[in-house]
């Protein structure tokens, strides 16, 4: 209404004169500034003021959630997740907050999928890490066929080839395409002298793929994969026990 608009303009005028007179940015002034900025749709200012206000009360759940919603509105989903997670940390037993964090995480993932697709420029080597990340996101959304396509593209780049093939093999095994999974996993290079970060990921993917095969009575295929892991790391999880069991079967 006109009255409300007039009140808002009056309050804003007062606030600007207060700041101009070198008034301290104390809690009352910041709260007023934040509320006025939200009402006026001044998202950037509201965000800046809200973050300043949060310094005075870091565990303020209401403020954290207001800032999270504001960040999501501006498509800053990483910030939204971070702020909502802080609210959940302060209230760990609240199921609604847990659901809200999950909601923002999914929004962030969808936004990142869109972003990655726009960044792909049809250059196998440069695009490989983008395809790999895109495959992971699509996998997490249960879009396995689309994830397979992205992992296949990622495998064309040298730096990502091993991890991409291992992930592709794992998804194929998960879908029950054991012959194709075995073929793809056989192309994964697993060596003792690999960088530790890569080796950890490869062993985990190979082991999980073999477990899937084992559960579906694909014992011969599972045994081959467990033996590959054994050759580079005999102490990895219960790989020795797995091999003994499958050899008996």
VEXFIGU-449608 format. One record per residue (C-alpha): y, z, x; chain. Coordinates in pm, 1 decimal. Each point is the difference from the previous one (the first is absolute). Layout:
BEGIN
north:Y | up:Z | east:X | cadena:A .
...
//
This chain:
BEGIN
north:0.0 | up:0.0 | east:0.0 | cadena:A .
north:368.2 | up:-30.5 | east:96.0 | cadena:A .
north:26.4 | up:377.4 | east:25.9 | cadena:A .
north:-295.1 | up:18.6 | east:233.4 | cadena:A .
north:133.5 | up:-291.1 | east:204.4 | cadena:A .
north:336.4 | up:169.7 | east:25.8 | cadena:A .
north:-162.8 | up:323.4 | east:106.8 | cadena:A .
north:-202.1 | up:-182.3 | east:265.3 | cadena:A .
north:306.3 | up:-180.1 | east:137.7 | cadena:A .
north:193.2 | up:326.4 | east:6.2 | cadena:A .
north:-282.7 | up:175.4 | east:183.2 | cadena:A .
north:-26.8 | up:-285.7 | east:248.9 | cadena:A .
north:375.8 | up:8.4 | east:59.2 | cadena:A .
north:-17.7 | up:374.7 | east:62.2 | cadena:A .
north:-290.2 | up:-46.3 | east:239.6 | cadena:A .
north:174.9 | up:-274.9 | east:199.5 | cadena:A .
north:313.6 | up:213.5 | east:33.2 | cadena:A .
north:-218.0 | up:292.6 | east:108.4 | cadena:A .
north:-166.8 | up:-209.2 | east:272.4 | cadena:A .
north:335.3 | up:-150.4 | east:106.1 | cadena:A .
north:129.9 | up:351.3 | east:54.1 | cadena:A .
north:-290.0 | up:56.2 | east:242.7 | cadena:A .
north:-188.8 | up:208.2 | east:-251.8 | cadena:A .
north:-336.7 | up:122.2 | east:123.8 | cadena:A .
north:-305.8 | up:-185.0 | east:-127.4 | cadena:A .
north:-146.8 | up:312.8 | east:-150.3 | cadena:A .
north:-271.2 | up:12.3 | east:-265.9 | cadena:A .
north:222.0 | up:3.3 | east:-312.1 | cadena:A .
north:199.4 | up:-303.9 | east:109.9 | cadena:A .
north:-312.0 | up:-187.4 | east:108.2 | cadena:A .
north:-176.6 | up:70.7 | east:-331.4 | cadena:A .
north:299.7 | up:-130.6 | east:-191.9 | cadena:A .
north:19.5 | up:-306.8 | east:223.5 | cadena:A .
north:-373.9 | up:-65.3 | east:-39.4 | cadena:A .
north:7.0 | up:29.7 | east:-380.7 | cadena:A .
north:307.1 | up:-223.2 | east:-29.4 | cadena:A .
north:-151.8 | up:-262.0 | east:228.4 | cadena:A .
north:-323.8 | up:-4.8 | east:-201.4 | cadena:A .
north:193.7 | up:-34.0 | east:-327.9 | cadena:A .
north:210.2 | up:-283.9 | east:139.5 | cadena:A .
north:-304.2 | up:-183.4 | east:138.3 | cadena:A .
north:131.4 | up:29.9 | east:356.1 | cadena:A .
north:-346.0 | up:11.6 | east:153.0 | cadena:A .
north:92.5 | up:-17.1 | east:367.5 | cadena:A .
north:257.2 | up:274.9 | east:-31.3 | cadena:A .
north:-233.5 | up:214.2 | east:-210.7 | cadena:A .
north:-271.2 | up:-39.6 | east:262.3 | cadena:A .
north:232.7 | up:91.9 | east:286.0 | cadena:A .
north:142.2 | up:303.1 | east:-183.1 | cadena:A .
north:-344.4 | up:109.7 | east:-119.5 | cadena:A .
north:-139.5 | up:-2.2 | east:352.5 | cadena:A .
north:298.3 | up:207.0 | east:114.2 | cadena:A .
north:-62.2 | up:241.8 | east:-287.3 | cadena:A .
north:-367.5 | up:22.1 | east:92.0 | cadena:A .
north:93.7 | up:147.0 | east:337.4 | cadena:A .
north:121.5 | up:311.6 | east:-183.7 | cadena:A .
north:-322.6 | up:35.2 | east:-199.8 | cadena:A .
north:-285.1 | up:-200.1 | east:161.9 | cadena:A .
north:-265.8 | up:114.8 | east:-250.1 | cadena:A .
north:200.0 | up:-74.5 | east:-315.6 | cadena:A .
north:-266.8 | up:-176.4 | east:-205.9 | cadena:A .
north:240.2 | up:-132.1 | east:-264.2 | cadena:A .
north:225.8 | up:-154.3 | east:262.8 | cadena:A .
north:-292.4 | up:-141.1 | east:199.0 | cadena:A .
north:-133.8 | up:-173.4 | east:-310.1 | cadena:A .
north:342.9 | up:-131.8 | east:-98.0 | cadena:A .
north:39.7 | up:-147.8 | east:348.2 | cadena:A .
north:-354.1 | up:-141.0 | east:-11.3 | cadena:A .
north:74.5 | up:-174.0 | east:-329.9 | cadena:A .
north:325.3 | up:-131.6 | east:145.3 | cadena:A .
north:-179.6 | up:-132.2 | east:310.3 | cadena:A .
north:-260.4 | up:-173.5 | east:-218.9 | cadena:A .
north:278.7 | up:-154.8 | east:-209.0 | cadena:A .
north:144.9 | up:-146.2 | east:320.5 | cadena:A .
north:-350.7 | up:-117.2 | east:102.5 | cadena:A .
north:-7.6 | up:239.9 | east:294.9 | cadena:A .
north:-353.4 | up:99.0 | east:-78.8 | cadena:A .
north:-80.8 | up:159.3 | east:335.5 | cadena:A .
north:288.2 | up:243.8 | east:-60.7 | cadena:A .
north:-117.5 | up:60.0 | east:-356.3 | cadena:A .
north:-348.9 | up:88.9 | east:124.2 | cadena:A .
north:140.5 | up:230.0 | east:268.9 | cadena:A .
north:230.3 | up:186.3 | east:-239.6 | cadena:A .
north:-262.3 | up:35.3 | east:-272.6 | cadena:A .
north:-249.6 | up:123.5 | east:261.7 | cadena:A .
north:249.0 | up:269.2 | east:104.7 | cadena:A .
north:24.1 | up:107.9 | east:-364.2 | cadena:A .
north:-379.9 | up:12.9 | east:-20.6 | cadena:A .
north:-17.7 | up:204.6 | east:321.0 | cadena:A .
north:228.9 | up:256.3 | east:-163.2 | cadena:A .
north:-214.1 | up:-5.5 | east:-318.8 | cadena:A .
north:-355.1 | up:-89.3 | east:114.7 | cadena:A .
north:-168.0 | up:106.7 | east:-325.2 | cadena:A .
north:205.0 | up:-234.8 | east:-219.5 | cadena:A .
north:-223.6 | up:-291.5 | east:-113.3 | cadena:A .
north:297.2 | up:-196.0 | east:-137.4 | cadena:A .
north:165.4 | up:-0.1 | east:341.1 | cadena:A .
north:-323.6 | up:-115.4 | east:161.6 | cadena:A .
north:-17.4 | up:-284.9 | east:-251.6 | cadena:A .
north:363.7 | up:-87.4 | east:65.6 | cadena:A .
north:-62.2 | up:-26.5 | east:375.6 | cadena:A .
north:-294.2 | up:-231.3 | east:-70.0 | cadena:A .
north:220.1 | up:-208.4 | east:-231.0 | cadena:A .
north:265.8 | up:-43.4 | east:269.8 | cadena:A .
north:-267.1 | up:-81.5 | east:258.7 | cadena:A .
north:-131.6 | up:-277.3 | east:-224.5 | cadena:A .
north:351.6 | up:-132.0 | east:-57.8 | cadena:A .
north:51.7 | up:0.7 | east:377.1 | cadena:A .
north:-326.7 | up:-186.2 | east:53.5 | cadena:A .
north:90.2 | up:-264.8 | east:-260.6 | cadena:A .
north:342.2 | up:-43.7 | east:157.8 | cadena:A .
north:-157.3 | up:-30.5 | east:345.3 | cadena:A .
north:-244.2 | up:-265.1 | east:-128.7 | cadena:A .
north:293.0 | up:-203.3 | east:-128.2 | cadena:A .
north:185.6 | up:51.1 | east:327.6 | cadena:A .
north:-297.8 | up:-106.3 | east:213.4 | cadena:A .
north:-60.0 | up:-314.6 | east:-203.3 | cadena:A .
north:361.2 | up:-98.6 | east:52.8 | cadena:A .
north:-27.5 | up:59.0 | east:376.3 | cadena:A .
north:-305.8 | up:-221.9 | east:55.0 | cadena:A .
north:113.2 | up:-326.9 | east:162.8 | cadena:A .
north:-327.4 | up:-190.9 | east:49.0 | cadena:A .
north:-32.6 | up:90.5 | east:368.0 | cadena:A .
north:-356.8 | up:131.7 | east:60.9 | cadena:A .
north:84.4 | up:211.1 | east:304.6 | cadena:A .
north:326.5 | up:149.9 | east:-128.7 | cadena:A .
north:-122.9 | up:40.7 | east:-356.8 | cadena:A .
north:-329.6 | up:170.4 | east:89.3 | cadena:A .
north:131.5 | up:360.6 | east:-9.6 | cadena:A .
north:173.2 | up:-74.9 | east:-332.4 | cadena:A .
north:-321.4 | up:-139.4 | east:-148.8 | cadena:A .
north:-189.5 | up:305.2 | east:127.1 | cadena:A .
north:241.4 | up:247.4 | east:-160.8 | cadena:A .
north:8.0 | up:-206.2 | east:-317.9 | cadena:A .
north:-378.3 | up:3.6 | east:-10.5 | cadena:A .
north:-2.0 | up:379.7 | east:30.7 | cadena:A .
north:246.7 | up:39.2 | east:-287.7 | cadena:A .
north:-190.2 | up:-239.0 | east:-225.1 | cadena:A .
north:-323.2 | up:182.6 | east:88.5 | cadena:A .
north:156.5 | up:330.2 | east:-104.4 | cadena:A .
north:95.9 | up:-153.1 | east:-336.7 | cadena:A .
north:-360.2 | up:-115.6 | east:-46.2 | cadena:A .
north:89.4 | up:-367.9 | east:34.5 | cadena:A .
north:-292.8 | up:-65.0 | east:232.2 | cadena:A .
north:-18.7 | up:-378.8 | east:-31.4 | cadena:A .
north:367.9 | up:-28.0 | east:91.9 | cadena:A .
north:-53.6 | up:246.5 | east:286.2 | cadena:A .
north:-281.8 | up:-220.4 | east:132.4 | cadena:A .
north:237.3 | up:-297.2 | east:13.4 | cadena:A .
north:259.7 | up:200.5 | east:195.0 | cadena:A .
north:-253.4 | up:144.5 | east:246.4 | cadena:A .
north:-132.4 | up:-351.2 | east:59.6 | cadena:A .
north:352.2 | up:-117.9 | east:81.8 | cadena:A .
north:59.2 | up:303.7 | east:224.7 | cadena:A .
north:-315.6 | up:-84.9 | east:194.6 | cadena:A .
north:167.7 | up:-321.9 | east:115.6 | cadena:A .
north:240.0 | up:199.3 | east:219.0 | cadena:A .
north:-130.9 | up:116.5 | east:336.0 | cadena:A .
north:147.4 | up:351.4 | east:-5.2 | cadena:A .
north:-143.4 | up:80.9 | east:-343.8 | cadena:A .
north:-322.6 | up:-197.0 | east:14.9 | cadena:A .
north:-244.4 | up:285.2 | east:60.6 | cadena:A .
north:144.8 | up:244.0 | east:-253.9 | cadena:A .
north:45.3 | up:-273.3 | east:-260.9 | cadena:A .
north:-361.1 | up:-115.6 | east:36.1 | cadena:A .
north:-126.2 | up:357.1 | east:-22.7 | cadena:A .
north:202.3 | up:63.1 | east:-316.9 | cadena:A .
north:-110.8 | up:-329.9 | east:-147.1 | cadena:A .
north:-362.5 | up:87.3 | east:73.8 | cadena:A .
north:42.3 | up:341.3 | east:-158.8 | cadena:A .
north:148.4 | up:-143.7 | east:-322.2 | cadena:A .
north:-276.5 | up:-261.1 | east:-19.3 | cadena:A .
north:-259.2 | up:276.8 | east:38.9 | cadena:A .
north:176.1 | up:207.0 | east:-266.5 | cadena:A .
north:-27.0 | up:-299.3 | east:-235.7 | cadena:A .
north:-371.7 | up:-29.7 | east:76.5 | cadena:A .
north:33.0 | up:-326.0 | east:193.0 | cadena:A .
north:-224.1 | up:127.4 | east:277.0 | cadena:A .
north:-88.3 | up:-329.9 | east:167.7 | cadena:A .
north:368.3 | up:-94.8 | east:28.7 | cadena:A .
north:91.1 | up:352.8 | east:110.4 | cadena:A .
north:-265.7 | up:-1.7 | east:270.6 | cadena:A .
north:120.3 | up:-336.8 | east:126.7 | cadena:A .
north:362.0 | up:113.1 | east:12.9 | cadena:A .
north:-77.7 | up:336.1 | east:163.5 | cadena:A .
north:-210.9 | up:-174.9 | east:265.4 | cadena:A .
north:324.3 | up:-168.8 | east:114.6 | cadena:A .
north:173.3 | up:334.9 | east:52.2 | cadena:A .
north:26.2 | up:80.7 | east:368.6 | cadena:A .
north:-85.7 | up:363.4 | east:69.5 | cadena:A .
north:24.1 | up:103.5 | east:367.3 | cadena:A .
north:9.9 | up:320.2 | east:200.9 | cadena:A .
north:324.7 | up:-102.6 | east:171.5 | cadena:A .
north:200.5 | up:-66.1 | east:-319.5 | cadena:A .
north:326.3 | up:187.1 | east:-63.6 | cadena:A .
north:-94.6 | up:329.8 | east:-165.5 | cadena:A .
north:205.5 | up:-55.7 | east:-316.8 | cadena:A .
north:-169.1 | up:-335.8 | east:-64.7 | cadena:A .
north:-344.0 | up:133.9 | east:86.4 | cadena:A .
north:36.3 | up:291.6 | east:-244.2 | cadena:A .
north:91.0 | up:-236.1 | east:-285.0 | cadena:A .
north:-277.1 | up:-245.8 | east:81.4 | cadena:A .
north:-270.1 | up:265.3 | east:20.1 | cadena:A .
north:112.6 | up:152.0 | east:-330.3 | cadena:A .
north:-3.6 | up:-337.1 | east:-177.4 | cadena:A .
north:-337.4 | up:-98.8 | east:143.1 | cadena:A .
north:-150.1 | up:339.3 | east:-83.7 | cadena:A .
north:125.6 | up:-8.3 | east:-360.6 | cadena:A .
north:-128.8 | up:-354.4 | east:-42.9 | cadena:A .
north:-342.0 | up:103.1 | east:129.9 | cadena:A .
north:-6.1 | up:300.5 | east:-234.4 | cadena:A .
north:67.4 | up:-228.7 | east:-297.2 | cadena:A .
north:-288.3 | up:-222.8 | east:106.5 | cadena:A .
north:-226.4 | up:300.9 | east:54.3 | cadena:A .
north:68.5 | up:132.2 | east:-352.1 | cadena:A .
north:-95.7 | up:-337.1 | east:-146.4 | cadena:A .
north:-325.9 | up:-15.9 | east:198.1 | cadena:A .
north:130.5 | up:-262.1 | east:242.9 | cadena:A .
north:-167.8 | up:196.9 | east:275.3 | cadena:A .
north:-40.5 | up:-276.0 | east:259.5 | cadena:A .
north:365.7 | up:-101.8 | east:-18.9 | cadena:A .
north:119.7 | up:361.9 | east:7.4 | cadena:A .
north:-221.5 | up:78.7 | east:300.0 | cadena:A .
north:146.9 | up:-288.1 | east:202.9 | cadena:A .
north:352.4 | up:129.6 | east:-57.0 | cadena:A .
north:-86.0 | up:363.3 | east:75.2 | cadena:A .
north:-162.5 | up:-117.5 | east:326.0 | cadena:A .
north:319.0 | up:-185.3 | east:97.3 | cadena:A .
north:197.5 | up:319.8 | east:-38.9 | cadena:A .
north:-265.7 | up:193.9 | east:192.2 | cadena:A .
north:31.3 | up:-236.1 | east:298.5 | cadena:A .
north:366.5 | up:87.7 | east:49.7 | cadena:A .
north:5.7 | up:358.6 | east:-132.5 | cadena:A .
north:-331.1 | up:180.7 | east:-50.0 | cadena:A .
north:188.9 | up:312.3 | east:-107.2 | cadena:A .
north:180.5 | up:-165.8 | east:-287.4 | cadena:A .
north:-57.3 | up:204.1 | east:-314.6 | cadena:A .
north:-372.0 | up:6.0 | east:-88.4 | cadena:A .
north:-75.7 | up:-350.7 | east:121.9 | cadena:A .
north:-311.7 | up:110.6 | east:191.9 | cadena:A .
north:-142.0 | up:169.1 | east:-311.1 | cadena:A .
north:78.1 | up:-311.8 | east:-203.7 | cadena:A .
north:-187.8 | up:-220.1 | east:247.8 | cadena:A .
north:-302.2 | up:232.5 | east:6.7 | cadena:A .
north:-14.6 | up:9.0 | east:-378.1 | cadena:A .
north:28.5 | up:-376.8 | east:-43.7 | cadena:A .
north:-254.1 | up:-76.1 | east:272.5 | cadena:A .
north:-253.3 | up:216.0 | east:-187.4 | cadena:A .
north:75.7 | up:-184.9 | east:-322.7 | cadena:A .
//
